[in-house]
Amino acid sequence: MNDRPRTGRGPADDRPADARATEARTAASRTADGPRADGRPAWRGVVYPLLISVLALGALFAVLGLGVGVPDDLPAGAAATPPAEAARASETLLRVVAALAAVAAVAAAGGALARRIGQPPVVGEIAAGLLLGPSCLGAFLPVSKELFFPESAAPVLNLLAQVGLILFMFSVGSEFDPSQLRRSGRVVGAVSQGSMIIPFVLGVLSSGLVYREFAAGHVGFLPFAIFLGTAMSITAFPVLARIVQESGLSRHPLGTMAMTCAAACDVIAWGALATAMAVAGAGSVWGAGGTVLLAAAVAAAVLLLGRPLVRAAEQWSDRVGLPAAARLVFLLLLVFSLAWLTDLIGVHSIFGAFLAGLLLPHRPDSSLTAVQTRVDSLNRRLLLPLFFLSVGMTVDLTQVTGHAGLLLAGTVAIVTAVAGKLAGTAVTARTAGLSWRYSLGLGVLLNARGVTEIVVLRAGLDAGLINQNAFTVLVVMAVLTTVMTGPALGLLGLSGRAASPVPAHPEPAPREKEPA
């Protein structure tokens, strides 16, 4: 037996000392450069954080080099901030954080209350933003504005609201699945066209009746008419998804058809809105032709080239184990770069954010989609309610209720929106083979406008297509058409257990034996 003493590290090694030293150096080299216990090389834990830090410092130096945020009249050598300025900056930061917390809390309460009464939570969040504005709380308690939207912090809050809007449109694009349109059949194709074209035409025809009350400044009739037609034909795809789910129609053929039609309508509506804004910017249809063609070319290039590049970037990040923070930076750069690009060519930044969402892969195991989902969850709880509040601060119903002309124009707009969507959808669906009950139910679902309509209206207000009074009236129309969806489905017997059993094939919906 070998009587050599053993150590606590294992059995004794009889190999020569130089062999043991060589093996030790090899093991140390593997430990430094090779894979760790979790299978990933140890150097990634150092290189990737350094890479992120270099990118962040580069962005910081670029901002400082451009002089962003530095007053033009700042004297040389006066880079140090006086104590009074620092105190004001700290106070502004405190007001921003307090406003975010207060708005998020009120929006959460409004969403919970809406859910209790059978409405989508987003309806309560929108209503909370409107109630905090000059139409309600601001009229009776003006000091409340200092809590929810203080004047000193207004520029920062408006910027954050725009960030929330862009991230929301990014989410809308990521939820849009083009394969649904490719799988759609004859009924969905016909209903999509009818539910978009008929309300659009009615909106254009009614624009002559409301042009004097609704048009902004010196905007021409043509861009105003195109915009109003677009506003009349909008369907809120994200809100509709929540309504379909909470109405028990997510596995019903009616819900499937409504979601597919809404997706198709959204694509057409964004194109029409881009055209209206291009015509308004150029002053004529011929002048806007270049902008529209450029926007279409950019969209085509982004979709054709961007998807393979994003797919390759995701595969590379999965292969090297890129941290979630780096994936988040990549997504934010993608979203805001495309938003800046579309704004630069003459259409709104929301189009770029929507295009960025279309680039994400539609797979449940996608790492980029997982990061986007977490960003969207935070945005919907924090920044999107701030956007609703910024909308509420510009909506003043007291300025409309005492004006007979505005009330008449608002009535025309609401009747046109509801009648156009219901008639366009129901008649087209009926001619395509659905029963009247299902046809009307489909029209009720597609009549929900929600957040998407408010986004379109805000874009039109910012572009000078409509005035403040029109914005107020049409925001009310967006809320009313969304609120009426649930009760109308209940009256038709298409909500929850009242809906018919689900057939084996989702499309077309079964014909009921009822008189035509």
LOMAR-540768 format. One record per residue (C-alpha): x, y, z; residue in one letter; residue number from 0. Coordinates in nm, 4 decimals, always signed. Layout:
BEGIN
          u          v          w   residuo   num
          X          Y          Z         A   NUM
...
This chain:
BEGIN
          u          v          w   residuo   num
    +0.0000    +0.0000    +0.0000         M     0
    +0.0991    +0.3573    -0.0520         N     1
    +0.1635    +0.5230    +0.2845         D     2
    +0.2053    +0.8698    +0.1336         R     3
    +0.0021    +1.1244    +0.3340         P     4
    -0.3189    +1.2547    +0.1684         R     5
    -0.4607    +1.6051    +0.1699         T     6
    -0.8222    +1.7177    +0.1853         G     7
    -0.8191    +1.7912    -0.1864         R     8
    -0.8508    +1.4282    -0.2997         G     9
    -0.6273    +1.1304    -0.3678         P    10
    -0.2537    +1.1710    -0.3961         A    11
    -0.1036    +1.2352    -0.7394         D    12
    +0.2016    +1.0205    -0.8296         D    13
    +0.2773    +1.2132    -1.1499         R    14
    +0.6000    +1.4152    -1.1815         P    15
    +0.5983    +1.7703    -1.0540         A    16
    +0.6431    +1.9266    -1.4013         D    17
    +0.3353    +1.7399    -1.5320         A    18
    +0.1286    +1.8605    -1.2405         R    19
    +0.2497    +2.2191    -1.2973         A    20
    +0.1604    +2.2034    -1.6689         T    21
    -0.1901    +2.0782    -1.5887         E    22
    -0.2341    +2.3550    -1.3315         A    23
    -0.1383    +2.6232    -1.5859         R    24
    -0.3812    +2.4719    -1.8400         T    25
    -0.6629    +2.4689    -1.5864         A    26
    -0.5931    +2.8300    -1.4959         A    27
    -0.5990    +2.9269    -1.8633         S    28
    -0.9343    +2.7537    -1.9098         R    29
    -1.0709    +2.9265    -1.6073         T    30
    -0.9651    +3.2675    -1.7366         A    31
    -1.0638    +3.2280    -2.1005         D    32
    -1.2956    +2.9312    -2.1239         G    33
    -1.6547    +2.8631    -2.0276         P    34
    -1.7807    +2.9103    -1.6779         R    35
    -1.9940    +2.6640    -1.4832         A    36
    -2.3037    +2.7978    -1.6617         D    37
    -2.1501    +2.7298    -2.0049         G    38
    -2.0691    +3.0942    -2.0941         R    39
    -1.7130    +3.2325    -2.1216         P    40
    -1.6084    +3.4381    -1.8220         A    41
    -1.4808    +3.7269    -2.0340         W    42
    -1.8351    +3.8173    -2.1390         R    43
    -1.9133    +3.9301    -1.7879         G    44
    -1.6423    +4.1961    -1.8273         V    45
    -1.6547    +4.2865    -2.1955         V    46
    -2.0312    +4.3406    -2.2285         Y    47
    -2.0645    +4.5751    -1.9295         P    48
    -1.7633    +4.7685    -2.0617         L    49
    -1.9235    +4.7872    -2.4060         L    50
    -2.2490    +4.9201    -2.2597         I    51
    -2.0545    +5.1734    -2.0513         S    52
    -1.8611    +5.2917    -2.3581         V    53
    -2.1853    +5.3374    -2.5530         L    54
    -2.3422    +5.5303    -2.2663         A    55
    -2.0372    +5.7530    -2.2235         L    56
    -2.0225    +5.8098    -2.5986         G    57
    -2.3853    +5.9231    -2.5991         A    58
    -2.3149    +6.1508    -2.3026         L    59
    -2.0137    +6.3106    -2.4701         F    60
    -2.2125    +6.3545    -2.7918         A    61
    -2.4882    +6.5350    -2.6034         V    62
    -2.2388    +6.7555    -2.4248         L    63
    -2.0533    +6.8224    -2.7495         G    64
    -2.3738    +6.9335    -2.9201         L    65
    -2.4510    +7.1614    -2.6285         G    66
    -2.7960    +7.0172    -2.5666         V    67
    -2.9551    +7.1788    -2.2643         G    68
    -2.6917    +7.4560    -2.2365         V    69
    -2.8299    +7.8113    -2.2712         P    70
    -2.6945    +8.0103    -2.5635         D    71
    -2.6171    +8.3131    -2.3499         D    72
    -2.4086    +8.1210    -2.0938         L    73
    -2.0845    +8.3183    -2.0470         P    74
    -1.7487    +8.1538    -2.0918         A    75
    -1.6186    +7.9909    -1.7788         G    76
    -1.9612    +7.9799    -1.6192         A    77
    -2.0167    +7.6082    -1.6575         A    78
    -2.0693    +7.5579    -1.2844         A    79
    -2.4340    +7.5598    -1.1841         T    80
    -2.5204    +7.8142    -0.9130         P    81
    -2.6718    +7.6715    -0.5948         P    82
    -3.0069    +7.8329    -0.6722         A    83
    -3.0175    +7.6636    -1.0140         E    84
    -2.9291    +7.3289    -0.8606         A    85
    -3.2045    +7.3702    -0.6035         A    86
    -3.4572    +7.4491    -0.8758         R    87
    -3.3442    +7.1433    -1.0738         A    88
    -3.3891    +6.9235    -0.7663         S    89
    -3.7341    +7.0710    -0.7059         E    90
    -3.8331    +7.0084    -1.0671         T    91
    -3.7122    +6.6489    -1.0436         L    92
    -3.9115    +6.5991    -0.7244         L    93
    -4.2242    +6.7415    -0.8893         R    94
    -4.1801    +6.5105    -1.1903         V    95
    -4.1477    +6.2012    -0.9721         V    96
    -4.4434    +6.3063    -0.7548         A    97
    -4.6581    +6.3743    -1.0629         A    98
    -4.5706    +6.0354    -1.2130         L    99
    -4.6622    +5.8595    -0.8892         A   100
    -4.9908    +6.0509    -0.8519         A   101
    -5.0958    +5.9989    -1.2143         V   102
    -5.0087    +5.6279    -1.2046         A   103
    -5.2107    +5.5824    -0.8846         A   104
    -5.5179    +5.7623    -1.0232         V   105
    -5.4952    +5.5714    -1.3526         A   106
    -5.4716    +5.2382    -1.1670         A   107
    -5.7781    +5.3305    -0.9606         A   108
    -5.9669    +5.4310    -1.2755         G   109
    -5.8719    +5.1052    -1.4476         G   110
    -5.9848    +4.8978    -1.1482         A   111
    -6.3168    +5.0841    -1.1337         L   112
    -6.3728    +5.0364    -1.5080         A   113
    -6.3109    +4.6644    -1.4765         R   114
    -6.5679    +4.6391    -1.1960         R   115
    -6.8373    +4.7900    -1.4177         I   116
    -6.7546    +4.5675    -1.7122         G   117
    -6.5358    +4.8052    -1.9151         Q   118
    -6.1747    +4.7607    -2.0331         P   119
    -5.9281    +4.9115    -1.7815         P   120
    -5.7938    +5.1500    -2.0456         V   121
    -6.1347    +5.3207    -2.0538         V   122
    -6.0963    +5.4028    -1.6855         G   123
    -5.7416    +5.5271    -1.7420         E   124
    -5.8549    +5.7585    -2.0229         I   125
    -6.1479    +5.8812    -1.8141         A   126
    -5.9125    +5.9483    -1.5216         A   127
    -5.6928    +6.1658    -1.7439         G   128
    -5.9976    +6.3600    -1.8653         L   129
    -6.1352    +6.4059    -1.5116         L   130
    -5.8068    +6.5478    -1.3873         L   131
    -5.8133    +6.8156    -1.6572         G   132
    -5.9968    +7.1494    -1.6763         P   133
    -6.3240    +6.9743    -1.7627         S   134
    -6.3748    +6.8462    -1.4076         C   135
    -6.1201    +6.8599    -1.1244         L   136
    -5.9267    +7.1457    -1.2783         G   137
    -6.2439    +7.3552    -1.2928         A   138
    -6.3405    +7.3022    -0.9281         F   139
    -5.9927    +7.2702    -0.7773         L   140
    -5.7393    +7.4540    -0.9966         P   141
    -5.4598    +7.3949    -0.7454         V   142
    -5.4746    +7.0224    -0.8300         S   143
    -5.2791    +7.0931    -1.1469         K   144
    -4.9725    +7.1624    -0.9345         E   145
    -4.9832    +6.8029    -0.8149         L   146
    -5.0609    +6.6184    -1.1373         F   147
    -4.9127    +6.8490    -1.4022         F   148
    -4.7090    +7.1295    -1.2388         P   149
    -4.6136    +7.4182    -1.4641         E   150
    -4.2449    +7.4050    -1.3700         S   151
    -4.2227    +7.0384    -1.4705         A   152
    -4.4508    +7.0610    -1.7755         A   153
    -4.1705    +7.0358    -2.0391         P   154
    -4.0306    +6.7197    -1.8795         V   155
    -4.3757    +6.5660    -1.8333         L   156
    -4.4712    +6.6417    -2.1935         N   157
    -4.1494    +6.4776    -2.3097         L   158
    -4.2208    +6.1682    -2.1001         L   159
    -4.5773    +6.1601    -2.2365         A   160
    -4.4387    +6.1556    -2.5916         Q   161
    -4.2023    +5.8746    -2.4938         V   162
    -4.5014    +5.6830    -2.3609         G   163
    -4.6893    +5.7433    -2.6861         L   164
    -4.3997    +5.6191    -2.9004         I   165
    -4.3518    +5.3091    -2.6837         L   166
    -4.7255    +5.2403    -2.7045         F   167
    -4.7167    +5.2536    -3.0845         M   168
    -4.4154    +5.0212    -3.0726         F   169
    -4.6290    +4.7805    -2.8723         S   170
    -4.9159    +4.8105    -3.1237         V   171
    -4.6798    +4.7207    -3.4058         G   172
    -4.5367    +4.4241    -3.2155         S   173
    -4.8881    +4.2857    -3.1569         E   174
    -4.9740    +4.3052    -3.5272         F   175
    -4.9284    +3.9669    -3.6932         D   176
    -4.9277    +3.9859    -4.0758         P   177
    -4.9854    +3.6105    -4.0961         S   178
    -5.3421    +3.6705    -3.9765         Q   179
    -5.4096    +3.8711    -4.2910         L   180
    -5.2535    +3.6071    -4.5116         R   181
    -5.4757    +3.3418    -4.3516         R   182
    -5.7905    +3.5521    -4.3785         S   183
    -6.0576    +3.4406    -4.6181         G   184
    -6.3205    +3.5998    -4.8348         R   185
    -6.5440    +3.7191    -4.5507         V   186
    -6.2650    +3.8918    -4.3569         V   187
    -6.1278    +4.0583    -4.6693         G   188
    -6.4671    +4.1988    -4.7673         A   189
    -6.5553    +4.3127    -4.4147         V   190
    -6.2164    +4.4817    -4.3676         S   191
    -6.2682    +4.6894    -4.6790         Q   192
    -6.6302    +4.7772    -4.6013         G   193
    -6.5598    +4.8694    -4.2377         S   194
    -6.2867    +5.1082    -4.3521         M   195
    -6.4084    +5.2529    -4.6830         I   196
    -6.7708    +5.3340    -4.5952         I   197
    -6.6991    +5.5318    -4.2738         P   198
    -6.4073    +5.7015    -4.4525         F   199
    -6.6331    +5.8168    -4.7354         V   200
    -6.9010    +5.9339    -4.4909         L   201
    -6.6389    +6.1221    -4.2929         G   202
    -6.5117    +6.2981    -4.6052         V   203
    -6.8672    +6.3877    -4.7094         L   204
    -6.9536    +6.5236    -4.3628         S   205
    -6.6335    +6.7289    -4.3446         S   206
    -6.8052    +7.0076    -4.5386         G   207
    -7.0616    +7.0409    -4.2589         L   208
    -6.8051    +7.0693    -3.9774         V   209
    -6.5127    +7.2352    -4.1566         Y   210
    -6.5887    +7.5813    -4.0192         R   211
    -6.6055    +7.4567    -3.6588         E   212
    -6.3378    +7.1865    -3.6621         F   213
    -6.0639    +7.2979    -3.9027         A   214
    -5.7537    +7.4605    -3.7575         A   215
    -5.6158    +7.7940    -3.8709         G   216
    -5.5311    +7.8014    -4.2387         H   217
    -5.5495    +7.4272    -4.3102         V   218
    -5.6969    +7.3463    -4.6489         G   219
    -6.0173    +7.1551    -4.6968         F   220
    -5.8561    +6.8521    -4.8655         L   221
    -5.6145    +6.7498    -4.5861         P   222
    -5.8859    +6.8212    -4.3287         F   223
    -6.1351    +6.6002    -4.5164         A   224
    -5.8836    +6.3153    -4.5479         I   225
    -5.8015    +6.3389    -4.1786         F   226
    -6.1673    +6.3448    -4.0697         L   227
    -6.2415    +6.0433    -4.2892         G   228
    -5.9489    +5.8620    -4.1283         T   229
    -6.0697    +5.9530    -3.7794         A   230
    -6.4158    +5.8174    -3.8591         M   231
    -6.2793    +5.4803    -3.9745         S   232
    -6.0329    +5.4005    -3.6934         I   233
    -6.0608    +5.0817    -3.4862         T   234
    -5.8608    +5.0448    -3.1651         A   235
    -5.6731    +4.7177    -3.2163         F   236
    -5.5196    +4.6944    -2.8637         P   237
    -5.8440    +4.7880    -2.6859         V   238
    -6.0424    +4.5529    -2.9079         L   239
    -5.8158    +4.2660    -2.8046         A   240
    -5.8986    +4.3335    -2.4395         R   241
    -6.2725    +4.3652    -2.5127         I   242
    -6.2740    +4.0369    -2.7061         V   243
    -6.0924    +3.8605    -2.4236         Q   244
    -6.3115    +3.9954    -2.1436         E   245
    -6.6336    +3.9354    -2.3405         S   246
    -6.5584    +3.5634    -2.3720         G   247
    -6.5086    +3.5891    -2.7496         L   248
    -6.1371    +3.5133    -2.7715         S   249
    -6.2115    +3.1569    -2.8942         R   250
    -6.5270    +3.2542    -3.0781         H   251
    -6.5224    +3.3032    -3.4583         P   252
    -6.6652    +3.6490    -3.4129         L   253
    -6.3706    +3.7542    -3.1993         G   254
    -6.1195    +3.6088    -3.4437         T   255
    -6.2806    +3.7890    -3.7370         M   256
    -6.2966    +4.1174    -3.5460         A   257
    -5.9269    +4.1049    -3.4550         M   258
    -5.8216    +4.0256    -3.8124         T   259
    -6.0422    +4.2997    -3.9583         C   260
    -5.9114    +4.5500    -3.7034         A   261
    -5.5525    +4.4662    -3.7968         A   262
    -5.6240    +4.5281    -4.1651         A   263
    -5.8093    +4.8521    -4.0864         C   264
    -5.5184    +4.9776    -3.8790         D   265
    -5.2737    +4.9368    -4.1669         V   266
    -5.5040    +5.1263    -4.4053         I   267
    -5.5752    +5.3963    -4.1469         A   268
    -5.2076    +5.4685    -4.0774         W   269
    -5.1482    +5.5051    -4.4494         G   270
    -5.4418    +5.7470    -4.4816         A   271
    -5.3211    +5.9486    -4.1827         L   272
    -4.9720    +5.9735    -4.3297         A   273
    -5.1248    +6.0982    -4.6547         T   274
    -5.3322    +6.3627    -4.4735         A   275
    -5.0297    +6.4906    -4.2835         M   276
    -4.8172    +6.4960    -4.5981         A   277
    -5.0830    +6.6926    -4.7879         V   278
    -5.1127    +6.9383    -4.4985         A   279
    -4.7369    +6.9879    -4.4916         G   280
    -4.6995    +7.0276    -4.8673         A   281
    -5.0164    +7.2286    -4.9253         G   282
    -5.1415    +7.0173    -5.2174         S   283
    -5.1837    +6.6576    -5.3292         V   284
    -4.9105    +6.6916    -5.5935         W   285
    -4.6720    +6.8440    -5.3437         G   286
    -4.7399    +6.5636    -5.0976         A   287
    -4.6714    +6.2953    -5.3579         G   288
    -4.2980    +6.2981    -5.2911         G   289
    -4.3478    +6.2678    -4.9155         T   290
    -4.5957    +5.9817    -4.9523         V   291
    -4.3710    +5.7938    -5.1953         L   292
    -4.0688    +5.8496    -4.9700         L   293
    -4.2607    +5.7247    -4.6660         A   294
    -4.3763    +5.4165    -4.8601         A   295
    -4.0204    +5.3490    -4.9764         A   296
    -3.8856    +5.3813    -4.6226         V   297
    -4.1562    +5.1474    -4.4889         A   298
    -4.0839    +4.8901    -4.7611         A   299
    -3.7080    +4.9084    -4.7013         A   300
    -3.7490    +4.8765    -4.3261         V   301
    -3.9765    +4.5743    -4.3556         L   302
    -3.7755    +4.3971    -4.6262         L   303
    -3.4281    +4.4615    -4.4847         L   304
    -3.5020    +4.5195    -4.1185         G   305
    -3.6658    +4.1869    -4.0382         R   306
    -3.3710    +3.9708    -4.1498         P   307
    -3.1304    +4.2035    -3.9699         L   308
    -3.3319    +4.1965    -3.6467         V   309
    -3.3634    +3.8179    -3.6723         R   310
    -2.9874    +3.7860    -3.7217         A   311
    -2.9195    +4.0232    -3.4319         A   312
    -3.1461    +3.8190    -3.2046         E   313
    -2.9773    +3.4927    -3.3035         Q   314
    -2.6349    +3.6440    -3.2405         W   315
    -2.7414    +3.7833    -2.9018         S   316
    -2.8802    +3.4434    -2.8015         D   317
    -2.5623    +3.2693    -2.9160         R   318
    -2.3266    +3.4937    -2.7185         V   319
    -2.5568    +3.5340    -2.4194         G   320
    -2.6098    +3.9091    -2.4477         L   321
    -2.7475    +4.0591    -2.1237         P   322
    -3.1059    +4.1844    -2.1110         A   323
    -2.9804    +4.5405    -2.0576         A   324
    -2.7993    +4.5347    -2.3931         A   325
    -3.1111    +4.3983    -2.5662         R   326
    -3.3128    +4.6807    -2.4093         L   327
    -3.0672    +4.9400    -2.5409         V   328
    -3.0913    +4.7853    -2.8877         F   329
    -3.4724    +4.7989    -2.8879         L   330
    -3.4842    +5.1597    -2.7667         L   331
    -3.2316    +5.2672    -3.0304         L   332
    -3.4384    +5.0885    -3.2965         L   333
    -3.7670    +5.2478    -3.1884         V   334
    -3.6505    +5.6051    -3.1487         F   335
    -3.4266    +5.5961    -3.4577         S   336
    -3.7191    +5.4974    -3.6796         L   337
    -3.9454    +5.7463    -3.5009         A   338
    -3.6930    +6.0206    -3.5754         W   339
    -3.6597    +5.9054    -3.9375         L   340
    -4.0320    +5.9145    -4.0148         T   341
    -4.0650    +6.2510    -3.8435         D   342
    -3.7748    +6.3785    -4.0539         L   343
    -3.9363    +6.2803    -4.3863         I   344
    -4.2582    +6.4636    -4.3028         G   345
    -4.4871    +6.2115    -4.1318         V   346
    -4.5437    +6.1668    -3.7591         H   347
    -4.2962    +5.9843    -3.5358         S   348
    -4.5634    +5.7306    -3.4375         I   349
    -4.5294    +5.5693    -3.7805         F   350
    -4.1639    +5.4899    -3.7162         G   351
    -4.2467    +5.3373    -3.3790         A   352
    -4.5179    +5.1252    -3.5429         F   353
    -4.2690    +5.0059    -3.8070         L   354
    -4.0197    +4.9152    -3.5342         A   355
    -4.2833    +4.6969    -3.3698         G   356
    -4.3465    +4.5161    -3.6988         L   357
    -3.9818    +4.4090    -3.7066         L   358
    -4.0035    +4.2009    -3.3889         L   359
    -4.0385    +3.8240    -3.4366         P   360
    -4.3782    +3.6761    -3.3497         H   361
    -4.2521    +3.3817    -3.1469         R   362
    -4.3357    +3.3110    -2.7826         P   363
    -3.9728    +3.2129    -2.7114         D   364
    -3.8227    +3.5289    -2.8660         S   365
    -3.5812    +3.7038    -2.6299         S   366
    -3.6436    +4.0438    -2.7899         L   367
    -4.0188    +4.0007    -2.7551         T   368
    -3.9714    +3.9164    -2.3875         A   369
    -3.7789    +4.2411    -2.3322         V   370
    -4.0428    +4.4376    -2.5269         Q   371
    -4.3184    +4.2852    -2.3131         T   372
    -4.1510    +4.4071    -1.9935         R   373
    -4.1021    +4.7541    -2.1431         V   374
    -4.4671    +4.7656    -2.2496         D   375
    -4.5846    +4.6598    -1.9027         S   376
    -4.3897    +4.9443    -1.7413         L   377
    -4.5001    +5.1920    -2.0062         N   378
    -4.8708    +5.1114    -1.9671         R   379
    -4.8501    +5.1613    -1.5913         R   380
    -4.6354    +5.4738    -1.5810         L   381
    -4.5912    +5.6724    -1.9020         L   382
    -4.9087    +5.6002    -2.0999         L   383
    -5.1316    +5.7339    -1.8165         P   384
    -4.9198    +6.0479    -1.8365         L   385
    -5.0091    +6.0738    -2.2056         F   386
    -5.3776    +6.0399    -2.1157         F   387
    -5.3325    +6.3192    -1.8627         L   388
    -5.1652    +6.5415    -2.1237         S   389
    -5.4699    +6.4779    -2.3426         V   390
    -5.7033    +6.5566    -2.0534         G   391
    -5.5234    +6.8831    -1.9893         M   392
    -5.6073    +6.9960    -2.3448         T   393
    -5.9713    +6.8808    -2.3352         V   394
    -6.2092    +7.1406    -2.1909         D   395
    -6.5734    +7.0451    -2.2231         L   396
    -6.6829    +7.3767    -2.0746         T   397
    -6.5684    +7.5485    -2.3942         Q   398
    -6.7915    +7.3231    -2.6056         V   399
    -7.1139    +7.2895    -2.4095         T   400
    -7.2024    +7.6578    -2.4432         G   401
    -7.1442    +7.6741    -2.8193         H   402
    -7.4431    +7.5664    -3.0308         A   403
    -7.2422    +7.5347    -3.3506         G   404
    -6.9861    +7.3091    -3.1869         L   405
    -7.2566    +7.0929    -3.0319         L   406
    -7.4210    +7.0487    -3.3704         L   407
    -7.0882    +6.9689    -3.5379         A   408
    -7.0052    +6.7238    -3.2601         G   409
    -7.3403    +6.5500    -3.3014         T   410
    -7.2806    +6.5175    -3.6752         V   411
    -6.9330    +6.3719    -3.6125         A   412
    -7.0486    +6.1165    -3.3543         I   413
    -7.3494    +6.0024    -3.5597         V   414
    -7.1333    +5.9739    -3.8710         T   415
    -6.8679    +5.7732    -3.6872         A   416
    -7.1095    +5.5248    -3.5282         V   417
    -7.3460    +5.4893    -3.8253         A   418
    -7.0625    +5.4598    -4.0760         G   419
    -6.8812    +5.1877    -3.8824         K   420
    -7.1940    +4.9886    -3.7959         L   421
    -7.3499    +5.0149    -4.1417         A   422
    -7.0268    +4.9608    -4.3319         G   423
    -6.9359    +4.6516    -4.1322         T   424
    -7.2827    +4.4982    -4.0901         A   425
    -7.3964    +4.5393    -4.4509         V   426
    -7.0687    +4.4074    -4.5907         T   427
    -7.0654    +4.1111    -4.3504         A   428
    -7.4272    +4.0305    -4.4309         R   429
    -7.3622    +4.0308    -4.8058         T   430
    -7.0598    +3.8060    -4.7425         A   431
    -7.2814    +3.5401    -4.5833         G   432
    -7.3036    +3.6159    -4.2101         L   433
    -7.6336    +3.6461    -4.0238         S   434
    -7.7611    +3.9877    -3.9178         W   435
    -7.6843    +3.9102    -3.5536         R   436
    -7.3207    +3.8285    -3.6210         Y   437
    -7.2924    +4.1129    -3.8711         S   438
    -7.4156    +4.3688    -3.6176         L   439
    -7.1926    +4.2181    -3.3481         G   440
    -6.8920    +4.2529    -3.5742         L   441
    -6.9872    +4.6149    -3.6419         G   442
    -7.0161    +4.6840    -3.2678         V   443
    -6.6702    +4.5396    -3.2033         L   444
    -6.5046    +4.7358    -3.4840         L   445
    -6.6766    +5.0538    -3.3642         N   446
    -6.4512    +5.0635    -3.0547         A   447
    -6.1935    +5.3369    -3.1131         R   448
    -6.0229    +5.3815    -2.7765         G   449
    -5.6584    +5.4769    -2.7472         V   450
    -5.5781    +5.4464    -3.1178         T   451
    -5.8316    +5.7154    -3.2032         E   452
    -5.6885    +5.9473    -2.9374         I   453
    -5.3384    +5.8917    -3.0759         V   454
    -5.4608    +5.9834    -3.4261         V   455
    -5.6446    +6.2898    -3.2951         L   456
    -5.3392    +6.4084    -3.1047         R   457
    -5.1287    +6.3698    -3.4187         A   458
    -5.3849    +6.5749    -3.6133         G   459
    -5.3899    +6.8436    -3.3450         L   460
    -5.0102    +6.8658    -3.3380         D   461
    -4.9997    +6.8836    -3.7196         A   462
    -5.2532    +7.1673    -3.7302         G   463
    -5.5250    +6.9680    -3.9065         L   464
    -5.7943    +7.0224    -3.6411         I   465
    -5.8465    +7.2834    -3.3729         N   466
    -5.8775    +7.2432    -2.9994         Q   467
    -6.2589    +7.2246    -3.0013         N   468
    -6.2573    +6.9485    -3.2617         A   469
    -6.0036    +6.7582    -3.0565         F   470
    -6.2277    +6.7801    -2.7500         T   471
    -6.5395    +6.6614    -2.9334         V   472
    -6.3650    +6.3755    -3.1114         L   473
    -6.1973    +6.2536    -2.7916         V   474
    -6.5451    +6.2286    -2.6380         V   475
    -6.6544    +6.0346    -2.9462         M   476
    -6.3613    +5.7926    -2.9001         A   477
    -6.4552    +5.7273    -2.5366         V   478
    -6.8283    +5.6856    -2.6116         L   479
    -6.7768    +5.4391    -2.8969         T   480
    -6.5521    +5.2284    -2.6730         T   481
    -6.7831    +5.2361    -2.3704         V   482
    -7.0872    +5.1315    -2.5734         M   483
    -6.9201    +4.8138    -2.7053         T   484
    -6.9775    +4.5919    -2.4010         G   485
    -7.3459    +4.6795    -2.3429         P   486
    -7.4214    +4.6517    -2.7150         A   487
    -7.2709    +4.3022    -2.7273         L   488
    -7.4868    +4.2082    -2.4294         G   489
    -7.8012    +4.3307    -2.6063         L   490
    -7.7127    +4.1159    -2.9070         L   491
    -7.6498    +3.8124    -2.6872         G   492
    -7.2861    +3.7929    -2.7955         L   493
    -7.1109    +3.8453    -2.4636         S   494
    -6.9856    +3.5683    -2.2356         G   495
    -7.2123    +3.2674    -2.2018         R   496
    -7.4730    +3.4227    -2.4274         A   497
    -7.2524    +3.3704    -2.7301         A   498
    -7.3140    +3.0666    -2.9483         S   499
    -7.0899    +2.7615    -2.9144         P   500
    -6.7615    +2.7736    -3.0969         V   501
    -6.7671    +2.5861    -3.4263         P   502
    -6.4784    +2.3694    -3.5371         A   503
    -6.3585    +2.6156    -3.8021         H   504
    -6.3137    +2.9790    -3.7009         P   505
    -6.4288    +3.1294    -4.0274         E   506
    -6.6824    +3.2070    -4.1549         P   507
    -6.9176    +3.2444    -3.8594         A   508
    -7.2151    +3.0087    -3.8657         P   509
    -7.5351    +3.1250    -4.0265         R   510
    -7.8214    +3.1457    -3.7832         E   511
    -8.1711    +3.0523    -3.8824         K   512
    -8.3338    +3.3877    -3.8583         E   513
    -8.5106    +3.6020    -4.1146         P   514
    -8.3004    +3.8165    -4.3395         A   515
